[in-house]
Amino acid sequence: MIVVGVDGSVAARAAAVWAADDAVRMAQPLLVVHVLDREPYLISRSLDPLEPDLPVLTAQRMVKEAVELVVERQPGVEVTTAVVEGAPARTLRDQAAGAAEIVLGSRGAGALAGVMVGSVSTHVAGHARCPVVVVRPEQDSQSGEVVVGLDDTPASDPALEYAFRQAELRDTTLRALHAWEAPMHLYAPQVAYDPDDITSARTEAATARLDRFRLAHPRVKVVEDVRNANPAEALTDASESAVMVVVGSHGRGGLRSALLGSVGHGVLHRAHCAVAVVRA
């Protein structure tokens, strides 16, 4: 099952369209969810059982509009809906338990102008156990290569598997980008530092990590891209011509995006295309 969170915003509508396409590609049913959060606005339930609950009616209208977008985009997709009360980030995360992925818009209806990614999307991306796709409404196209951030640890394997699968389903190129920055001590005068040697070693390590995924997905054309650069900046640059950037979430920060990590957090807020965050 694919879960898409909607709230009537432009970004949520873009997420619904993205989720509809992914549901068809992945042969998954689609669950359209709106989370009704009464707490910040002190919205109470009607005491009269015969009087309509206006917030619920509004939520149902948002869901209905999203379903119409989905059916218009992909008439054959299997769609169910839910209006759930609770805190949006935690509730969406719970709704996605066991899902193939959850799709969210980059900014909700209440986001401030200029905010690249809202707090709900950031929280869910950092905590959900399934892949989280954050979609930008300003993205021009759903075509282009898939870019995946590659590091030198097994923690990146789930992100690699997801990226290979997405490239395969989309019949597009996969760019496996491994960006590295030399430790400051290598620039000391007394240290013999050959950047070409380090790049060669990094390339060999990247190739070795990619080999078993190539075997499992032989139809995917892979471009190995090894750069001496800041990883978040390199992935952001690569996102300009990509349909999606895939990053792992195995950071160790203690903030609201605790498991997102600095690279994932930077890419999520600065990429020019959709970003998929895959839990290690």
Protein Blocks (a to p, Z undefined) as FASTA:
>chain_A
ZZdddehiaklmmmmmmmmmmmmmnopacdddddddfklnopacdfblkbccfklmmmmm
mmmmmmmmmmmmmmmbccdddddeddfklmmmmmmgoiabdcddfbdfkbcehiabafkl
mmmmmmpmbdcddddfklmbfcdcddddddfbfklmmmmmmmmmmmmmnopacddddddd
ddfklmpmklccdfklmmmmmmmmmmmmmmmmmmmmmmbccddddddddfklmmmmmmmm
ccbdcdddfbfbfbfklmnojmlmmmmmmmcbdcddddZZ
